[in-house]
Amino acid sequence: MITRRLKYWIVLWTPVLWLLLELAWYPKDRYVSQGAGRMLGGFIDGRIGSYPAWLLVAGGLVCLARGIWSLVRDPARRRGATVIVCAGLLLLAWSLVAGGLPHWSASSHAASFGWLFQTVLLLLFAGALWIWGATFSDRAELLVWNVRQVWKLFRSNWEGFFGLCVLVAFVLIALLAPFLAAHTYLDPNAEIGKPYSGSSWSYYRMLGVDEQGLSVWAEFVWSARISLVVGLMATAISTLLGTLIGIGAGFYGGWRQEVSMRTTDIFLVLPWLPFAMVLAAAWGHSYGLIIVIIGVTSWPSTARLVRAETLKLRKLQFVERAKAIGSTNTHTMRRHILPNVFPLIFANTVLVVAIAILSETTLSFLGLGDPLNFSWGSMLRNAWQSGAAGIPEWAYLVAPGTAIILVVLGFTFVGQALESVLDPKLRKRDRAVADRPDKGGKRKPGSTSTLSRPTVAGQPTPGLREQGADLSPISGGDE
């Protein structure tokens, strides 16, 4: 039977994730002033789910390979593997539609069903998770318990919770941009007043007017999308490269480690800003290239951290046992090394997002961003060049500057909180400080509480070497 809480999670988060994906692709030319019918129609617009065809093909092939491998190697996972195979076939069919079927024009109705493919695919993955929870109930219960304990510890950290609230607020602003400000107000001809005519009680003039007579509020809202997307996508590239290079170098050692680490050293000693400026100037001014530039120049720190952790893990007994029973290197890294370094990767990823956002802001402020789109960095550049500080038009400067500070601070707080929650050594140190008697010789109230774990028949709780000491798995799966 599937764990009741996991069932609730699937039922709750599947529609939430669907709504987030819909809002991420929501068309820009549908506004609140056009009526509720047109706004609701935007959720089934043909531009929803406009992913690149090559990405859909890659995802479909991966799902097919994974599903067929599970069908052949593990008959117990037959139902879940069948669902994954169906998801792979759906992705391949979606890629044909997105790429344009033979004799079908780009404007045909076939290209307008991206939202439907996306919905069905999400339901298939939710079904696969449901089947996994029902088939491996012990693992599902352990997963649910660990997630609950992580959330409990994270919620008790006021800095991390404050940072999470800040990030949720800005993510909502970015996702709800079509509902908060019409994109037409970013048009160069959409003047709402004289340049720098000041703020007023009018909705679009609450933050004032820029040097072209455009609404600063509309620019601020739509800039949130660009800044956050660039930061998240660049971090994904950086984390993927750093994780692959770090695990490979730490696990194999030898000449592979030397080549990887010397390459990492080269990227570390290169001055980042001049290097990124040269690449941006050579490759062009678009946010797609900015994402690639930031991603390929910010992975060395992640690779160093992952390699150091991998060097410690490869000497532990469970890795030696995996090698002794004949596990391949790929299996050992995927099922044993990666799950144990994942908490470190996750915490570091959140911190890298803040660095990526600052990097995008720096490049845009220097004039190397996309001139056709607004970001917080380009807003600061325009305000600086037009002399907004000398007028003074403080809202034009304060709005994007405050947003950048709060977002970077939020990611930093969340990253530090996750690091202390997921790292058992830091938690032990925090508990030792909390248990230390005060000047009066009394212990602080509530400092001796420990975490309890569920008793799962036939399933050890990996990672919990002592009660409440570690929430991360020692071994990523059966050897």
N, C-alpha and C positions, 0 to 999 in steps of 0.2 A: 504494500500500500504506500502511496505517496504521502510524504510528511504534510500535515495539515498547513503548517506555516509556509512551506514551499508552494503549496497549492494557492494560498492567498497571494503570495508574491507574484506568481505567474498571472493570476487573474487581474491583479492590480496594475502591474508594471507593463503588461503587454499593450493595453490601450494608451498608457502614458507614453510609452516609447513610440507608438504609432503617431500620436499627436505631435511629439517632438520632431519626428521625421517629416511630417506634413508641413509643420511650420518652418522647418529649415529650407524647404523647397517652395514655400508659398510664393506665388507670383507677385511681382512688385506693382503691377498696374491694377490691382484691386484694392479699393479704398473703402473705409467705413462710410464715407459720404455717398457712395454709390448704392447703398442699400444692403439689407441683411441677406437677400437672396444671392446677390453677386458675391458677397463675402463668403457665404457658405459654399457657393459654387467653386471657389478657389481651391477647396480641398480635393476636388476631382478634376482639376485643371490638367491639361496635357503636359505641362512643364513640371509636374510633380514627379520626383524620382528620375530626373534626367542625368543618370549616371553615365560615365563613358562606357562605350560598348566593350572595350578591352578589359575594363575592370570587372564587368559582369561575366565575361568569358573566363577570366582568371578565377573568380569566385565559384563559377559553376564547375570548372574542372577540379578545383580543390574539394568541393563538396562531393562530387562524383567519386573521386579517388578515395576520400575518407569513408564514404558510405560503402563502396564495394569492398574495401579492405576490411571493414568491420563485419560485413556479411560473410566473408571468407574465413577470417581468423577467429571471430567470436560469435557463434550462433546465438548466444544469450542476448545479444544486442540487435537481434534481427529486426524488431519493430522500429527501434530508433534509427538503425542504419537505412531502413527503407524510406523513412521520412527524409533523411539527409540526401539520399539519392534523388528523391522527388524534388527537393530544394535545388539540387544541382541542375536537374533538367529544366526546372522553371527559370533558373538564372540564364541558362543557355538560350532558351526561347526568348527571354527578355532581351538578351544581347542582340538577337536577330532583329527584333522589333526596333530596338534603339539604334542599331546600325543601318536599318533600312533594308527590308526584304527585297528580293529581285522584283522589278516592275512596280515597286511601291514608292511613291514620292515621299519626300520628307514631310509634306503637309497632310499626309493621309491620316485617316482616323486611327490607324494601327499605332501611331506614335503617341496617342493620347491616353493609353492605358498604363502608364508607368505607375500611377497611384494604386491601381488594382494589383499589378505584379508585386509591388512593395507590400501591400496589405497581406496578400496570400503568403508571401515569403516569410513575413513576420509571424503569421499564424503557424506556419510549418515549423519554424524554430521553437516557438512556444510549445507546440506539440511534442517536438523532440525532447525538450527539457522535461516535460511532464512524463514522458515514457521513461526517461533516464531516472527521474525521481522515484517512479513506481518500481523499476527494475532493481535499482541499487538503493534501497531505502536507507541502509546504514550510512552510506556515503552522503546521501542527501541530508540525513539528520545531522551528521557531523558538519556539513557545509553550512546548514542553517544556523547551527549553534555558534560556529566560529564567526559568521557574519554578524550575528546579534551581539556577540561579545565585543567585536571590533567597534560596532556602532555605539555600544554602551560606553566603552572607554573613550571613543572620539567625542561623544556628546558631553562627557564630563570635562573635556578640555575647552575652556572658554575661548581661547584664541582660535582654535580650529573651528569651533562652532560659529564664531563671529565671521571668520573668513569664508565659511561655507555660505552663510546668509548673504554676504556681500556678493559672492560669485553667482548665487542663484538669482539675485536681483538683476545683475547685469546680463546674465544669460536670458532671462525673461525679456529684458528690453530688446536684446538682439533678435530673439525669436518673434516677438510681437511687433517688430518694426512696422510691418504693413498696417497694423491696427492702430499704431501710435502716431505715425506721421506719413502722409502721402508722399510717395517717391517723386511725384511731379514737382514738389517744392525744392528739389535739388537741381532742377533745370536752370541753366544760366539766365533764362528769361522769366523765371518765376519770382519776380521781385515782390516783396510784401511791404516794402517801405524804403525810405532813403537809406543809403549806406551809413551804418553806425548811428541809427536814429534812436538807439536805446531800447530797453526792454519795456514791456507794458503788461497789462492783464490779459491781453490777447493770447490765445493758446500757442500759436506759432511764433509769438514774439516774447515768450516768457524768458528766454535767454538772450534776447536782443537780435540784432540784424548784423550780418557781416559786411565786408567791404563792397560786395556786389549787390547788396540788398536782399540776400537770401536768409532764410530762417536758420539760426544757429541751432535751435532745438531739432529740426529735421536732420541737419547734418550730424548732430550728436547721436541721435538714435540710430541712423543708418551706418554711422562709423563704427558702432559697437559690433556690428556683424563682421565687418572686414577685420578689425583688430583681433577679435576672438577667433575667427576662422583661421587667420594666418598663424596665430599662436598655437592653436591646437593641431593643425595639420603639420606645421614645421616640427612640433614636438613629437608627433607620431613618427615622422621620418627619422629624426634624431634618435629617438628611443629604439626603434627597430634596428638601425645600424649599430648603435652602441651595444645593444643586447647581443646581437649575433657575433660581433667582433669580440666582445668581452668574454662570453661563454666559450667560444671557440678557442681563443687564446689561452684562457685559464685552464680549460680541460685537457687540451692536447699538449700544450707546452712545446718545447723544442723550437725548431725553426719557424713554425707557425706563430708561436708566441712572439718571437723576435721580430718577424716581419710586421705583425699586427701592432705591436707596441711601438716600434720605431715609426710606423705610419701615424700612430696616435700622437707621438711626440712631435712629429712635424706639424700636425694640425694645432697642437697646443702652443707651440712657440710662434706660429704665424700670428701677426697682429690682426685680430679679427676684423676690426672696422675697415681698415684699408683694403683687406682681402675681399670683404663683402661688397665694398664700394666698387672695386674693380670688376667683380663678377656681375653686379647689377648694371654697371655701365656697359659691359660687353654683351650681356645677354638680353637686355631690354628692360623696360619699365612696366612690369605687370605683376600682379600679386601672386600669380602662379609661380613665376620665377623667383619672387621674393621668398615664397615658402620653401622652394628647393634650396635656395642659397642659405637660408637660416638652418635648414635641416642638415645639409652636408657640412656645415661649419661648426655645429654645436654638439656633435656626438662624442667627442673624445672623453669628456668628463664622465659620461655614462659608461663608456667602455672601460675606463679605469676602475670605477666602482664595482662593476659587474665582474671584472676579471679578478679583483682582490677577493671578492666573496666566493667565486668559483674555486680559486686556489685553496681556500679553507675547506670547502665542501667536498672536493674530490678525494680528500684523504680520510674522510669519515667512513665508518664501518659499513653503512648501508650502500655506499657507492662501491666499496670493495666487494661486498656480497653480490651486487648486481653484476659486476664484471666476472666474478667467480662462477656464476651460473650461466654465463654465456650471453649476457645482454649486449647488444651492439652499442657502439658509442652514441649513435643517434638516439636510441631508446633511452640510454642512461641520461643524456643531456635533457631530453624532452620530458621524461617522467620523473626524474629525481633532482637534477640540478636546477632546471628552470622553475619548478614550483617553490624551491627554497630561496631563490634569489628574487622571485617575483615581488614580495613585499618591499624589498629595497628598490627595485625598478619602479614600482608604483609610486612610492614616496618621492623618488628622484624625478619622476616624470612630472609630477605636479609642480615641482620647483622649476623645472626646465621651461614649463609653459610661461611662467613669469619672465624668464630671460628672453624667450622668443618674442613676447609682446613688446618688451623694451627694445629688442633688436629691430622689430618692424617699425616702431615709433622713431627710432634713430634714423633708419634709412629713409623713411618718409619725410622726416624733418629736414634731411639733407637734400631733398628733391629727387630721391631715387625710387619713390613709390609709384603706384599706378596713377597717372594724372586724370583718368576717367572715373575714379571712385574716391569717395571720402573715407578717411580713417582718422583716428585721433591724432596720429602723427602729422598727417597732412593738414588737419585743422590748426594745429600749433604752428606749422610752417606758414600757412596763409595769414594767421593772426600776427605772426612776427614780421613777416614781410610788409604787411599793410600798416604796421605801426599801431596795433590795437592797444598795446601797453601804454603808449604815450597820449592816447586820447582823453581819458582811459576808457576802454571797453572791456572791463574785467571779465564779464561773463564769457566772452569769446575765448579767453585764455584759461579761465578757471575751470570751465566745464570739462574740456578734454583732459587738462592736466590733472584734475581731481579724479577723473575716471581712471586714468592710467595708474595713478598712485594707489587707488583703492583696489583695483583688480590685481595689481602686482602684490600688494600687501595681502589680499585675500588668498591668492595662490601660495604665497610664502607661509602664511599661518596654517593653511590646510596641509601643506607639505610637511612642515615641522611637526604638526600634531599627528599625522599619519606615521611619520618616522618614529615618534615616541610610542605610538600604539602598537605598531607592527614589529618593533625591535625589542625583544625581551630584555636585553641588557639595559636599555634606557628605562624600561618600566621598572626593573629591579632597582635601579638607582633612584628613580622617583619615589618608589615605595620606601627605600631606605631613608631618604630625606624626610618623607612624611612620618615615618615611625620614630624618628629621632626625638627624644624628649626635649621640651622647650626649657626655658630658663627656670621654670618652677618645678622641673622634674616630672611633669606630666606629659603623657603622649597626646598627640593631637587627636581629636575625636574622629572616628570613621577611618583611621589610617591603617587598621589591621585587617580590613576586609579583603577577602581573596575570592577568586573566581572559582566556580564549581563547574564541572563538566558533566555531560550526560553519560549514562551508562548504555553503551550500544553493544548488544550481544554479538559476539563474534567479530567485532570490528574495533581494533585499537584506535585510540585517539592520537594520531601522529603529531609530533611537535610539542606535546604537553609533557615535557620531561619532569616537570614538577607542577604542582597545582597553580594554574594561572600564570605560568612562566612564559608560554609561547603559544601564539595562535597560528603560526605558519607551519605547514606540514614538513616533517622530516623527510618523508618519502612521498613522491608524487603519485604513486600508484603501485599496483602489483608488479613485481619484478618478472 
